Amino acid sequence: MGKIEKFTLINKDKSRIKVFEPFEDVSKPSPSINVIMISYGCIYKRSSRPIMKGSRVETIESARKEYKQLLEEGWKRTSIFRSYF
């Protein structure tokens, strides 16, 4: 499996974002990435930092499903907020 990159999705009306990033389990003897942390938040002004509401950890498989579903709902990848994280 290749390196998993971190990426951000934004919804159609640009009011919500979700950040998908690899989550390394360092409690294991050999840290490996087998889960994804999904953080989610709201955007009030494009010029300001998004307000993050929370995050959760999902398996890569269910993170992929959610990602695919969000794309089907019209969410798009964005790099606008890269500087904030």
C-alpha positions as CSV (number, residue, x, y, z in Angstrom):
1,M,0.0,0.0,0.0
2,G,1.4,3.4,-1.0
3,K,1.8,6.4,1.3
4,I,-1.6,7.8,2.3
5,E,-1.7,11.5,2.0
6,K,-3.8,14.0,4.0
7,F,-6.5,15.8,2.1
8,T,-9.5,18.0,2.7
9,L,-12.9,17.9,1.3
10,I,-15.3,20.8,1.2
11,N,-19.1,20.7,0.6
12,K,-20.9,22.3,-2.2
13,D,-22.0,25.5,-0.4
14,K,-18.5,25.8,1.1
15,S,-19.8,25.7,4.7
16,R,-18.3,22.4,5.9
17,I,-15.0,20.6,5.6
18,K,-13.7,17.2,6.4
19,V,-10.0,16.4,6.7
20,F,-8.9,12.8,6.1
21,E,-5.4,12.0,7.4
22,P,-3.5,8.8,8.1
23,F,-3.4,8.0,11.8
24,E,-0.4,6.2,13.0
25,D,-1.0,3.9,16.0
26,V,2.2,4.5,18.0
27,S,1.1,2.3,20.8
28,K,1.9,-0.7,18.7
29,P,5.4,-2.1,18.7
30,S,5.7,-1.4,14.9
31,P,3.6,1.6,14.2
32,S,1.6,1.2,11.1
33,I,-1.2,3.2,9.5
34,N,-4.3,1.1,9.3
35,V,-6.8,3.8,10.4
36,I,-7.7,7.2,9.1
37,M,-8.6,10.2,11.3
38,I,-11.5,12.2,9.9
39,S,-11.8,15.7,11.4
40,Y,-14.8,17.8,10.6
41,G,-15.6,21.4,10.9
42,C,-17.5,24.5,9.8
43,I,-16.4,27.4,7.7
44,Y,-17.8,30.8,8.5
45,K,-15.5,33.0,6.4
46,R,-13.3,31.8,3.6
47,S,-10.5,34.0,4.9
48,S,-10.5,32.7,8.4
49,R,-9.6,29.4,10.0
50,P,-12.3,26.7,10.0
51,I,-13.9,25.9,13.3
52,M,-13.2,22.2,13.9
53,K,-16.0,20.4,15.7
54,G,-14.4,17.1,16.3
55,S,-12.7,14.1,14.9
56,R,-13.0,10.3,14.8
57,V,-10.9,7.4,13.8
58,E,-12.2,5.0,11.1
59,T,-10.7,2.0,9.3
60,I,-9.2,2.8,5.9
61,E,-12.1,0.8,4.3
62,S,-14.9,2.8,5.9
63,A,-13.0,6.1,5.4
64,R,-12.8,5.2,1.7
65,K,-16.6,4.6,1.6
66,E,-17.3,7.8,3.3
67,Y,-15.0,9.7,1.0
68,K,-16.6,8.2,-2.1
69,Q,-20.1,9.0,-0.7
70,L,-19.1,12.6,0.0
71,L,-17.8,13.0,-3.6
72,E,-21.2,11.6,-4.9
73,E,-22.9,14.3,-2.8
74,G,-20.9,17.0,-4.5
75,W,-18.1,17.5,-2.1
76,K,-14.7,18.4,-3.7
77,R,-11.1,18.2,-2.7
78,T,-9.6,21.5,-1.7
79,S,-6.2,22.9,-0.7
80,I,-7.5,26.3,0.5
81,F,-7.0,25.4,4.1
82,R,-3.7,23.7,3.8
83,S,-1.9,26.5,5.7
84,Y,-4.2,26.1,8.7
85,F,-3.4,22.5,9.5
